[in-house]
Amino acid sequence: MRAALEAKRRHADVALISKVHPVRSHSVAAQGGINAPLGQSDTWESHAYDTVKGSDYLGDQDAIEALSREAAQAVVDLENMGVAFYRGPDGRLAPRNFGGASTARTYFVGAITGHAILHVMYEQLLRAGVKIYEEWFVTSLVNEGGFTAGLVAQELLTGRFHPIQAKAIILCTGGCGRVYEPSTNALICTGDGMSLAWRAGAPLMDMEMVQYHPTTLPSNGALMTEGARGDGAYLRNALGDRFMSKYAPNKLELASRDVVSRAEQVEIDEGRGVDDGLGAKSCVYLDCTHLPREFILERLGEIYEIARQFANVDITTQPVPVRPGMHYMMGGIKTNVDGRTRVPGLYAAGECACVSVHGGNRLGANSLLDTVIFGRRAGAHAAEFARQVEFRPLSEGAVLDSERRAQEVLGRPANGDSIAKVRMELGQTMHQYAGVWRDGKGLNTALSRIYSLKERYQRAPVQDKGKVFNTNLVFHWELGYMLDNAEAILVSAIHRTESRGAHYRTDCPERDDQSWLKHIVLDYRPGAAPGIQYAPVTITRWKPEKRVY
């Protein structure tokens, strides 16, 4: 939305395509806040350093500098658009603490910050007159002569496929969280944009870097915001100990997410876990009970309701069991700071992109910031690019190819398999072998299973044969994208024989800057294993050092 708004402000002819209504996009689930060095004693350099350190020195520092330099103005712009950020008793914007930060710089709207920003941005799009194709599903990007020419999308209301001509396309399609089960991500987070771009010739980068959030509910993977720990909640094991004092004595519960998730998993694996309500001791406690009830309801009302509804816990009087859960992709479509990919006219921003500002581990509340900073940059550059090029006509075969693919899938006979079965096995495989802990044997086992699932995918039938809102067919398209993403994650994870950030290999437990201070870049090769290249990490001022909290 920020990209579309910026392009429209620069007098481009803009349309936004979304497979769901825009305010149902997954940004609506972002809870804790958005970072900006707005405080009088805070600086962009401090925010940048925290981000570099959080990334385990894999983040590109030119991109991180852009993120941090522009953060304050981005948050002020959002406030001016109508986002009602929390204010303190003096009437000024008041931040909360968040993990990995050296000072409080996370501005928030209770525990519904993403929800608030999303609705305000949608209002801005309507005000600007941006054309919106909602509930349209993109099935392919079209290149002509190596340049972006447009795309093909299925209108879900009718089932018809449409060609949409464009001089530039910005992919803002989010992550691929549902490649894992369970996940904090919505069911729509299936990595569509990453796969589309990859198949169209744009490389993927840092795909092995998958963030597990420390506090998710065991029953359904629902997120319990880091804002709870930022506002003073504790993590306790079965003995009642605040165990983070052993793993991060300076930052405790507010160490970076990969550090906290691994600490929790150690406590669980060594027998100090608490009952998850599902028959195992696979959790630790998130304890807010020492905080005033009124304080919790004002600042953490969203997770109060989530815990009450899905865990039957009143967090004002009881600790709630939580465990690490898949949450975010640091990797994605390789772009520069203006969102440009290797394919002229193709841009990406947000979680589907890899600038790389997050490197090996994203700091909490940098994700919303990432979307508005690089969304604005991509929108500005794409509008300028479009002014300088001519339309390239879409070939007639582009739509026919999608139609033929749909007809083939809908014509498959029942064979006892289903898209749902393949998708669930995919998610469970990724969680088992490519989660908090990894090793070479397990990763290779997972990759072998993914290739087997790809073969089943080619034969799996779709039960619904109709045209109108055929969500079974949508799930088929999505699963193809998810399998691409899973392959990219595993190939990269197998290749990186060290532990850095969220990528922790028990068979290679140390960070190895001499061999692995570089990005893994993957090229798509139809019918073959991905091509592997490397890109240097851009270092401007902060040299790698031991990362402790």
C-alpha positions as a printed NumPy array, in Angstrom:
array([[  0.   ,   0.   ,   0.   ],
       [  2.848,   2.39 ,   0.785],
       [  4.439,   1.57 ,  -2.587],
       [  1.174,   2.132,  -4.456],
       [  0.553,   5.405,  -2.638],
       [  4.048,   6.714,  -3.411],
       [  3.803,   5.782,  -7.092],
       [  0.39 ,   7.452,  -7.288],
       [  1.776,  10.602,  -5.662],
       [  4.348,  10.663,  -8.458],
       [  1.563,  10.628, -11.047],
       [  1.937,   7.024, -12.158],
       [ -1.077,   4.974, -13.264],
       [ -1.249,   2.454, -10.418],
       [ -3.289,  -0.655,  -9.66 ],
       [ -3.044,  -2.834,  -6.561],
       [ -3.742,  -6.563,  -6.921],
       [ -4.438,  -8.657,  -3.817],
       [ -5.639, -12.225,  -3.399],
       [ -7.619, -11.09 ,  -0.339],
       [ -9.296,  -7.828,   0.539],
       [ -6.379,  -5.491,   1.378],
       [ -7.254,  -5.073,   5.076],
       [ -7.165,  -8.874,   5.456],
       [ -3.483,  -8.873,   4.518],
       [ -1.197, -10.39 ,   7.129],
       [  0.188,  -7.032,   8.297],
       [ -3.084,  -6.843,  10.222],
       [ -1.563,  -9.387,  12.63 ],
       [  1.523,  -7.298,  13.492],
       [  1.098,  -6.504,  17.166],
       [  3.955,  -4.892,  19.042],
       [  4.94 ,  -1.751,  17.162],
       [  7.257,  -0.039,  14.688],
       [ 10.801,   1.124,  15.424],
       [ 12.119,   4.666,  15.02 ],
       [ 14.902,   6.64 ,  16.752],
       [ 12.584,   9.511,  17.699],
       [ 13.613,  10.004,  21.317],
       [ 15.783,  12.958,  22.285],
       [ 18.604,  10.696,  23.456],
       [ 18.246,   8.216,  20.581],
       [ 20.063,   8.314,  17.234],
       [ 19.763,   6.624,  13.874],
       [ 23.288,   5.274,  14.395],
       [ 22.184,   3.498,  17.58 ],
       [ 19.203,   1.939,  15.812],
       [ 21.408,   0.921,  12.891],
       [ 23.999,  -0.688,  15.172],
       [ 21.313,  -2.634,  17.054],
       [ 19.942,  -3.842,  13.708],
       [ 23.396,  -4.85 ,  12.439],
       [ 24.132,  -6.71 ,  15.669],
       [ 20.695,  -8.328,  15.622],
       [ 21.343,  -9.531,  12.062],
       [ 24.441, -11.372,  13.349],
       [ 26.408,  -9.171,  10.941],
       [ 24.763, -10.631,   7.831],
       [ 22.659,  -7.512,   7.195],
       [ 23.866,  -5.128,   4.457],
       [ 24.823,  -1.966,   6.287],
       [ 24.055,   0.448,   3.437],
       [ 20.448,  -0.797,   3.499],
       [ 20.345,  -0.723,   7.31 ],
       [ 21.59 ,   2.87 ,   7.278],
       [ 18.783,   3.809,   4.875],
       [ 16.26 ,   2.072,   7.133],
       [ 17.462,   3.846,  10.26 ],
       [ 18.003,   7.304,   8.729],
       [ 14.462,   7.363,   7.313],
       [ 12.68 ,   5.671,  10.216],
       [ 11.753,   8.75 ,  12.258],
       [ 10.186,  10.567,   9.312],
       [  8.326,   7.409,   8.263],
       [  6.656,   7.099,  11.671],
       [  5.818,  10.815,  11.739],
       [  4.282,  10.425,   8.254],
       [  2.133,   7.551,   9.483],
       [  1.023,   9.594,  12.474],
       [  0.106,  12.465,  10.177],
       [ -1.91 ,  10.09 ,   7.992],
       [ -3.962,   9.118,  11.036],
       [ -2.26 ,   6.227,  12.873],
       [ -3.142,   6.84 ,  16.539],
       [  0.134,   5.855,  18.219],
       [  0.171,   5.603,  22.015],
       [  1.018,   8.832,  23.827],
       [  2.314,   9.277,  27.343],
       [  0.873,  11.52 ,  30.063],
       [  2.755,  14.505,  28.583],
       [  0.964,  14.053,  25.249],
       [  4.097,  12.99 ,  23.364],
       [  4.512,   9.765,  21.396],
       [  5.745,   7.223,  23.94 ],
       [  7.683,   4.075,  22.918],
       [  7.976,   0.673,  24.57 ],
       [ 11.027,  -1.557,  24.918],
       [ 11.61 ,  -4.325,  22.393],
       [ 14.119,  -7.129,  21.94 ],
       [ 17.669,  -6.379,  20.846],
       [ 17.274,  -2.61 ,  21.23 ],
       [ 19.616,  -0.484,  23.333],
       [ 16.804,   1.924,  24.229],
       [ 13.009,   2.134,  23.996],
       [ 12.166,   3.084,  20.392],
       [  9.12 ,   0.977,  19.495],
       [  6.004,   3.093,  18.827],
       [  2.732,   1.239,  19.071],
       [ -1.048,   1.167,  19.07 ],
       [ -1.805,  -1.183,  21.982],
       [ -1.117,  -4.658,  20.581],
       [ -2.767,  -3.925,  17.195],
       [ -0.164,  -1.712,  15.524],
       [ -0.241,  -3.489,  12.171],
       [ -4.029,  -3.425,  12.168],
       [ -4.035,   0.325,  12.763],
       [ -1.451,   1.071,  10.055],
       [ -3.133,  -1.216,   7.536],
       [ -6.52 ,   0.476,   7.838],
       [ -5.033,   3.971,   7.642],
       [ -3.029,   3.049,   4.542],
       [ -6.139,   1.592,   2.906],
       [ -7.985,   4.828,   3.578],
       [ -5.118,   6.713,   1.933],
       [ -5.338,   4.501,  -1.165],
       [ -9.073,   5.107,  -1.47 ],
       [ -8.495,   8.831,  -1.038],
       [ -5.813,   8.788,  -3.756],
       [ -8.045,   6.856,  -6.164],
       [ -5.77 ,   3.839,  -6.612],
       [ -7.451,   1.075,  -8.605],
       [ -7.745,  -2.073,  -6.473],
       [ -8.258,  -5.595,  -7.839],
       [ -9.203,  -7.463,  -4.691],
       [ -9.523, -11.237,  -4.63 ],
       [ -7.479, -11.671,  -7.786],
       [ -4.762, -14.336,  -7.765],
       [ -1.57 , -13.94 ,  -9.807],
       [ -0.577, -17.126, -11.635],
       [  2.462, -15.869, -13.592],
       [  4.68 , -12.89 , -14.313],
       [  5.403, -12.178, -17.951],
       [  8.782, -11.102, -19.315],
       [  9.306,  -9.894, -22.862],
       [ 12.887,  -9.486, -23.994],
       [ 14.117,  -9.715, -20.405],
       [ 11.907,  -6.844, -19.232],
       [  8.715,  -6.927, -17.182],
       [  5.675,  -6.814, -19.419],
       [  2.894,  -7.621, -16.971],
       [  1.204, -10.589, -15.375],
       [ -1.683, -13.022, -15.571],
       [ -4.202, -13.119, -12.728],
       [ -7.299, -15.175, -12.025],
       [-10.391, -13.253, -10.973],
       [-11.714, -15.454,  -8.172],
       [-15.307, -14.245,  -8.545],
       [-15.583, -15.607, -12.099],
       [-12.602, -17.95 , -12.448],
       [-11.479, -16.063, -15.569],
       [ -7.818, -15.389, -16.289],
       [ -6.872, -11.843, -17.271],
       [ -3.731, -10.332, -18.766],
       [ -2.626,  -7.133, -17.014],
       [ -0.058,  -5.103, -18.879],
       [  2.458,  -3.118, -16.818],
       [  5.729,  -1.278, -17.286],
       [  6.725,  -2.085, -13.711],
       [  5.533,  -4.522, -11.052],
       [  6.228,  -4.256,  -7.306],
       [  5.829,  -7.497,  -5.389],
       [  4.684,  -6.871,  -1.783],
       [  3.317, -10.341,  -1.14 ],
       [  4.734, -11.066,   2.317],
       [  6.487, -14.18 ,   3.55 ],
       [  6.06 , -17.928,   3.183],
       [  5.272, -18.765,   6.801],
       [  2.811, -21.514,   5.956],
       [  5.64 , -23.552,   4.502],
       [  5.913, -24.445,   8.207],
       [  3.291, -25.993,  10.494],
       [  2.56 , -24.559,  12.952],
       [  3.207, -20.903,  12.178],
       [  2.158, -17.523,  13.482],
       [  1.351, -16.585,   9.884],
       [ -2.064, -16.439,   8.255],
       [ -3.049, -19.238,   5.866],
       [ -2.505, -16.802,   2.968],
       [  1.251, -16.466,   3.674],
       [  2.403, -18.932,   1.038],
       [  5.391, -17.221,  -0.578],
       [  3.607, -16.443,  -3.847],
       [  5.72 , -13.424,  -4.762],
       [  9.037, -15.088,  -3.979],
       [  8.229, -18.042,  -6.211],
       [  6.812, -15.872,  -9.009],
       [  9.902, -13.67 ,  -9.04 ],
       [ 12.254, -16.661,  -8.826],
       [ 10.612, -18.328, -11.82 ],
       [ 10.769, -15.009, -13.698],
       [ 14.545, -14.749, -13.282],
       [ 15.023, -12.789, -10.046],
       [ 17.337, -14.568,  -7.547],
       [ 16.418, -15.399,  -3.954],
       [ 18.83 , -14.56 ,  -1.117],
       [ 19.293, -15.536,   2.568],
       [ 16.498, -18.091,   2.339],
       [ 17.998, -20.242,   5.098],
       [ 17.288, -17.471,   7.614],
       [ 13.89 , -18.358,   9.115],
       [ 12.857, -16.664,  12.354],
       [ 11.187, -18.554,  15.186],
       [  9.34 , -16.19 ,  17.539],
       [  9.828, -17.061,  21.222],
       [  6.219, -16.668,  22.344],
       [  3.489, -18.482,  20.41 ],
       [  0.536, -20.504,  21.671],
       [  0.957, -24.287,  21.376],
       [ -2.63 , -24.949,  20.296],
       [ -2.63 , -22.914,  17.092],
       [  0.669, -21.03 ,  16.754],
       [ -0.964, -17.67 ,  17.542],
       [  1.493, -14.873,  18.313],
       [  1.868, -13.403,  21.797],
       [  3.541, -10.08 ,  21.121],
       [  7.098,  -9.283,  22.13 ],
       [  5.488,  -6.132,  23.507],
       [  4.512,  -8.192,  26.563],
       [  8.173,  -8.775,  27.42 ],
       [  8.926,  -5.197,  26.425],
       [  6.349,  -4.042,  28.955],
       [  7.824,  -6.208,  31.704],
       [  6.594,  -9.804,  31.325],
       [  8.923, -12.64 ,  32.39 ],
       [  9.767, -16.029,  30.915],
       [  9.799, -18.839,  33.479],
       [ 10.485, -22.558,  33.317],
       [  8.767, -25.355,  35.244],
       [ 10.853, -24.527,  38.328],
       [  9.632, -20.932,  38.266],
       [ 13.087, -19.626,  37.277],
       [ 13.569, -16.573,  35.02 ],
       [ 15.954, -18.66 ,  32.985],
       [ 17.033, -15.921,  30.535],
       [ 19.524, -14.756,  33.165],
       [ 21.647, -17.77 ,  32.132],
       [ 21.556, -17.029,  28.402],
       [ 21.416, -13.22 ,  28.151],
       [ 22.331, -11.721,  31.538],
       [ 22.246,  -8.13 ,  30.279],
       [ 19.061,  -8.14 ,  28.162],
       [ 17.212, -11.094,  29.765],
       [ 13.829, -11.54 ,  28.017],
       [ 14.71 ,  -8.721,  25.604],
       [ 17.625, -10.397,  23.876],
       [ 17.224, -10.959,  20.142],
       [ 14.566, -13.434,  19.077],
       [ 16.9  , -16.181,  17.935],
       [ 18.726, -16.092,  21.281],
       [ 15.485, -16.247,  23.299],
       [ 13.973, -19.001,  21.14 ],
       [ 17.063, -21.183,  21.498],
       [ 17.149, -20.558,  25.257],
       [ 13.54 , -21.676,  25.561],
       [ 14.21 , -24.769,  23.46 ],
       [ 17.181, -25.724,  25.653],
       [ 15.002, -25.425,  28.768],
       [ 12.328, -27.592,  27.14 ],
       [ 14.793, -30.173,  25.794],
       [ 16.52 , -30.494,  29.171],
       [ 13.253, -31.288,  30.947],
       [ 12.306, -27.941,  32.426],
       [  9.37 , -27.313,  30.112],
       [  5.764, -26.842,  31.204],
       [  2.604, -28.588,  30.057],
       [  1.422, -27.414,  26.638],
       [ -2.125, -28.682,  27.14 ],
       [ -1.57 , -31.175,  24.309],
       [  0.038, -33.931,  26.338],
       [  3.664, -32.81 ,  26.336],
       [  5.912, -30.459,  28.29 ],
       [  6.924, -28.44 ,  25.224],
       [  6.439, -24.909,  26.564],
       [  7.683, -22.315,  29.021],
       [  5.568, -19.726,  30.819],
       [  5.028, -16.138,  29.703],
       [  4.257, -14.486,  33.036],
       [  2.486, -11.108,  33.174],
       [  0.864, -11.622,  36.562],
       [  3.084,  -9.111,  38.366],
       [  1.888,  -6.316,  36.039],
       [ -1.205,  -4.235,  36.964],
       [ -4.417,  -5.504,  35.388],
       [ -5.315,  -2.061,  34.041],
       [ -1.869,  -1.757,  32.453],
       [ -2.257,  -5.128,  30.682],
       [ -5.728,  -4.337,  29.378],
       [ -4.62 ,  -0.935,  28.066],
       [ -1.371,  -1.932,  26.375],
       [ -1.736,  -5.675,  25.78 ],
       [ -5.47 ,  -6.078,  25.292],
       [ -5.092,  -8.056,  22.077],
       [ -3.023, -10.85 ,  23.614],
       [ -5.224, -10.818,  26.714],
       [ -8.104, -11.773,  24.414],
       [ -6.018, -14.284,  22.407],
       [ -4.879, -16.093,  25.568],
       [ -8.396, -16.107,  26.983],
       [ -9.989, -17.465,  23.816],
       [ -7.37 , -19.976,  22.654],
       [ -5.597, -21.03 ,  25.865],
       [ -8.345, -20.435,  28.439],
       [ -5.881, -18.324,  30.432],
       [ -6.415, -14.931,  32.033],
       [ -2.928, -13.442,  31.716],
       [ -3.641, -10.913,  34.454],
       [ -3.79 , -13.771,  37.004],
       [ -2.156, -16.793,  35.324],
       [  1.016, -17.385,  33.305],
       [  0.353, -18.651,  29.771],
       [  2.289, -21.546,  28.165],
       [  4.208, -20.48 ,  25.053],
       [  6.851, -21.984,  22.797],
       [  8.997, -20.965,  19.818],
       [  7.054, -20.881,  16.554],
       [  7.884, -20.067,  12.952],
       [  7.242, -16.375,  12.403],
       [  9.201, -14.517,   9.714],
       [ 11.42 , -14.853,   6.643],
       [ 14.584, -12.78 ,   6.673],
       [ 15.351, -14.013,   3.148],
       [ 13.481, -13.346,  -0.053],
       [ 13.781, -11.755,  -3.482],
       [ 17.191, -10.113,  -3.833],
       [ 16.761,  -6.338,  -4.236],
       [ 18.743,  -3.155,  -3.822],
       [ 17.687,  -0.267,  -1.553],
       [ 15.207,   0.944,  -4.191],
       [ 13.493,  -2.42 ,  -4.429],
       [ 14.96 ,  -3.27 ,  -7.842],
       [ 15.544,  -6.913,  -8.74 ],
       [ 17.752,  -8.296, -11.501],
       [ 14.781,  -8.242, -13.883],
       [ 14.261,  -4.703, -15.259],
       [ 10.848,  -3.41 , -14.218],
       [ 10.394,  -5.961, -11.435],
       [ 10.557,  -4.667,  -7.852],
       [  9.918,  -6.144,  -4.409],
       [  9.444,  -4.736,  -0.899],
       [  8.555,  -5.979,   2.554],
       [  8.892,  -9.538,   3.779],
       [  8.978, -11.067,   0.292],
       [ 12.121,  -9.005,  -0.434],
       [ 15.672,  -9.323,   0.87 ],
       [ 17.424,  -5.956,   0.884],
       [ 19.062,  -7.283,   3.275],
       [ 18.26 ,  -5.267,   6.415],
       [ 17.493,  -8.267,   8.622],
       [ 20.401, -10.564,   7.763],
       [ 20.432, -13.609,  10.021],
       [ 17.818, -12.338,  12.474],
       [ 15.218,  -9.544,  12.362],
       [ 14.747,  -7.308,  15.369],
       [ 11.161,  -7.065,  16.538],
       [  9.313,  -3.987,  15.196],
       [ 11.704,  -3.591,  12.261],
       [  9.313,  -5.449,   9.948],
       [  6.585,  -2.793,   9.752],
       [  9.365,  -0.244,   9.341],
       [ 10.835,  -2.299,   6.495],
       [  7.485,  -2.263,   4.66 ],
       [  6.927,   1.499,   4.81 ],
       [ 10.562,   2.519,   4.125],
       [ 11.248,   0.203,   1.216],
       [  7.652,   0.267,   0.005],
       [  8.004,   4.031,  -0.422],
       [ 11.409,   3.676,  -2.096],
       [ 10.18 ,   0.968,  -4.488],
       [  7.088,   2.986,  -5.398],
       [  9.179,   6.068,  -6.159],
       [ 11.735,   4.219,  -8.293],
       [  9.149,   2.125, -10.145],
       [  7.155,   5.256, -11.061],
       [ 10.304,   6.885, -12.452],
       [ 11.233,   3.703, -14.339],
       [  7.761,   3.501, -15.879],
       [  8.062,   7.036, -17.213],
       [ 11.158,   6.093, -19.162],
       [ 10.029,   2.896, -20.899],
       [  7.363,   1.867, -23.39 ],
       [  4.76 ,  -0.813, -22.886],
       [  5.778,  -4.263, -24.05 ],
       [  2.747,  -6.124, -25.412],
       [  1.827,  -9.306, -23.597],
       [  1.96 , -12.435, -25.73 ],
       [ -1.361, -14.209, -26.253],
       [  0.154, -17.413, -24.957],
       [  0.561, -16.008, -21.449],
       [ -3.142, -16.324, -20.587],
       [ -3.543, -19.555, -22.535],
       [ -0.76 , -21.15 , -20.504],
       [ -2.523, -20.405, -17.19 ],
       [ -5.829, -21.625, -18.59 ],
       [ -4.25 , -24.883, -19.783],
       [ -2.618, -25.424, -16.398],
       [ -5.958, -24.891, -14.638],
       [ -7.778, -27.284, -16.987],
       [ -5.154, -29.982, -16.442],
       [ -5.413, -29.686, -12.658],
       [ -9.208, -29.639, -12.641],
       [ -9.243, -32.702, -14.899],
       [ -7.199, -34.887, -12.561],
       [ -9.068, -37.932, -11.231],
       [ -9.281, -38.735,  -7.538],
       [ -6.303, -40.825,  -6.403],
       [ -6.585, -40.805,  -2.612],
       [ -4.236, -37.855,  -2.273],
       [ -5.061, -34.173,  -1.838],
       [ -3.493, -30.733,  -1.811],
       [ -4.271, -30.51 ,   1.925],
       [ -2.358, -33.718,   2.718],
       [  0.69 , -32.63 ,   0.739],
       [  0.605, -29.171,   2.331],
       [  0.415, -30.554,   5.871],
       [  3.278, -32.993,   5.283],
       [  5.325, -30.133,   3.851],
       [  4.763, -27.993,   6.938],
       [  5.502, -30.759,   9.408],
       [  8.677, -31.738,   7.547],
       [  9.998, -28.175,   7.592],
       [  9.189, -27.711,  11.29 ],
       [ 10.874, -30.996,  12.213],
       [ 14.092, -30.575,  10.244],
       [ 14.531, -26.841,   9.558],
       [ 13.35 , -25.246,  12.786],
       [ 15.191, -23.914,  15.837],
       [ 17.754, -26.736,  15.597],
       [ 19.13 , -28.042,  12.311],
       [ 21.807, -30.462,  11.123],
       [ 23.047, -31.658,   7.77 ],
       [ 21.466, -35.109,   7.973],
       [ 18.044, -33.754,   8.868],
       [ 18.156, -31.018,   6.238],
       [ 19.031, -33.532,   3.529],
       [ 16.232, -35.813,   4.715],
       [ 13.822, -32.878,   4.458],
       [ 15.002, -31.945,   0.958],
       [ 14.481, -35.516,  -0.214],
       [ 10.93 , -35.405,   1.165],
       [ 10.253, -32.069,  -0.548],
       [ 11.212, -33.547,  -3.904],
       [  8.862, -36.452,  -3.209],
       [  6.089, -34.011,  -2.293],
       [  6.727, -32.106,  -5.532],
       [  6.063, -35.324,  -7.454],
       [  2.835, -35.903,  -5.529],
       [  1.843, -32.292,  -6.168],
       [  2.009, -32.936,  -9.905],
       [ -0.651, -35.654,  -9.517],
       [ -2.768, -34.376,  -6.597],
       [ -6.395, -33.732,  -7.619],
       [ -8.584, -30.738,  -6.862],
       [-12.006, -31.717,  -5.518],
       [-13.888, -28.553,  -6.556],
       [-14.3  , -28.456, -10.344],
       [-16.218, -25.182, -10.446],
       [-15.164, -21.696, -11.518],
       [-16.655, -19.329,  -8.932],
       [-14.389, -18.815,  -5.906],
       [-12.668, -22.149,  -6.403],
       [-10.463, -21.959,  -3.327],
       [ -9.312, -25.553,  -3.922],
       [ -7.649, -24.354,  -7.129],
       [ -6.147, -21.39 ,  -5.278],
       [ -4.686, -23.816,  -2.729],
       [ -3.161, -25.733,  -5.645],
       [ -1.432, -22.619,  -7.013],
       [ -0.246, -21.714,  -3.52 ],
       [  1.188, -25.142,  -2.806],
       [  3.337, -24.932,  -5.931],
       [  4.776, -21.649,  -4.664],
       [  5.295, -23.112,  -1.173],
       [  7.257, -26.07 ,  -2.499],
       [  9.557, -23.696,  -4.379],
       [ 10.183, -21.765,  -1.167],
       [ 10.793, -24.923,   0.857],
       [ 13.367, -26.125,  -1.653],
       [ 15.151, -22.766,  -1.557],
       [ 15.206, -22.726,   2.269],
       [ 16.64 , -26.24 ,   2.502],
       [ 19.226, -25.904,  -0.269],
       [ 20.552, -22.73 ,   1.363],
       [ 20.476, -24.237,   4.867],
       [ 22.382, -27.324,   3.724],
       [ 24.954, -25.138,   2.029],
       [ 25.626, -22.805,   4.999],
       [ 27.857, -24.931,   7.214],
       [ 27.957, -22.596,  10.208],
       [ 25.553, -21.201,  12.816],
       [ 24.535, -17.556,  12.394],
       [ 21.432, -15.786,  13.648],
       [ 18.329, -17.937,  13.25 ],
       [ 20.272, -20.587,  11.315],
       [ 21.644, -22.838,  14.068],
       [ 23.246, -26.1  ,  12.989],
       [ 24.081, -28.449,  15.835],
       [ 26.739, -30.077,  13.628],
       [ 28.365, -26.661,  12.931],
       [ 27.613, -24.682,  16.122],
       [ 30.017, -21.761,  15.634],
       [ 29.778, -18.633,  13.483],
       [ 32.454, -18.709,  10.778],
       [ 33.113, -15.203,   9.457],
       [ 36.109, -16.296,   7.43 ],
       [ 34.065, -18.704,   5.289],
       [ 30.479, -17.49 ,   5.632],
       [ 30.345, -13.713,   5.98 ],
       [ 28.452, -13.68 ,   2.685],
       [ 24.959, -14.112,   1.292],
       [ 23.78 , -17.286,  -0.425],
       [ 22.016, -16.368,  -3.681],
       [ 19.888, -18.908,  -5.559],
       [ 18.957, -18.921,  -9.247],
       [ 15.927, -20.867, -10.468],
       [ 16.641, -23.709, -12.876],
       [ 13.561, -25.442, -14.303],
       [ 13.756, -29.17 , -13.695],
       [ 17.113, -28.938, -11.913],
       [ 18.569, -28.027,  -8.547],
       [ 18.896, -24.284,  -7.887],
       [ 22.092, -22.563,  -8.956],
       [ 24.14 , -21.302,  -5.997],
       [ 26.098, -18.057,  -6.029],
       [ 27.383, -15.688,  -3.354],
       [ 27.097, -11.971,  -2.689],
       [ 29.326, -10.001,  -0.327],
       [ 27.916,  -8.472,   2.842],
       [ 28.106,  -4.674,   2.616],
       [ 29.975,  -3.305,   5.638],
       [ 30.082,   0.475,   6.043],
       [ 31.194,   1.092,   9.638],
       [ 30.407,  -1.807,  11.994],
       [ 32.894,  -4.665,  11.821],
       [ 31.711,  -8.113,  12.919],
       [ 32.236,  -8.831,  16.601],
       [ 31.081, -11.422,  19.093],
       [ 27.338, -11.115,  19.565],
       [ 26.28 , -11.203,  23.203],
       [ 23.243,  -9.881,  25.065]])
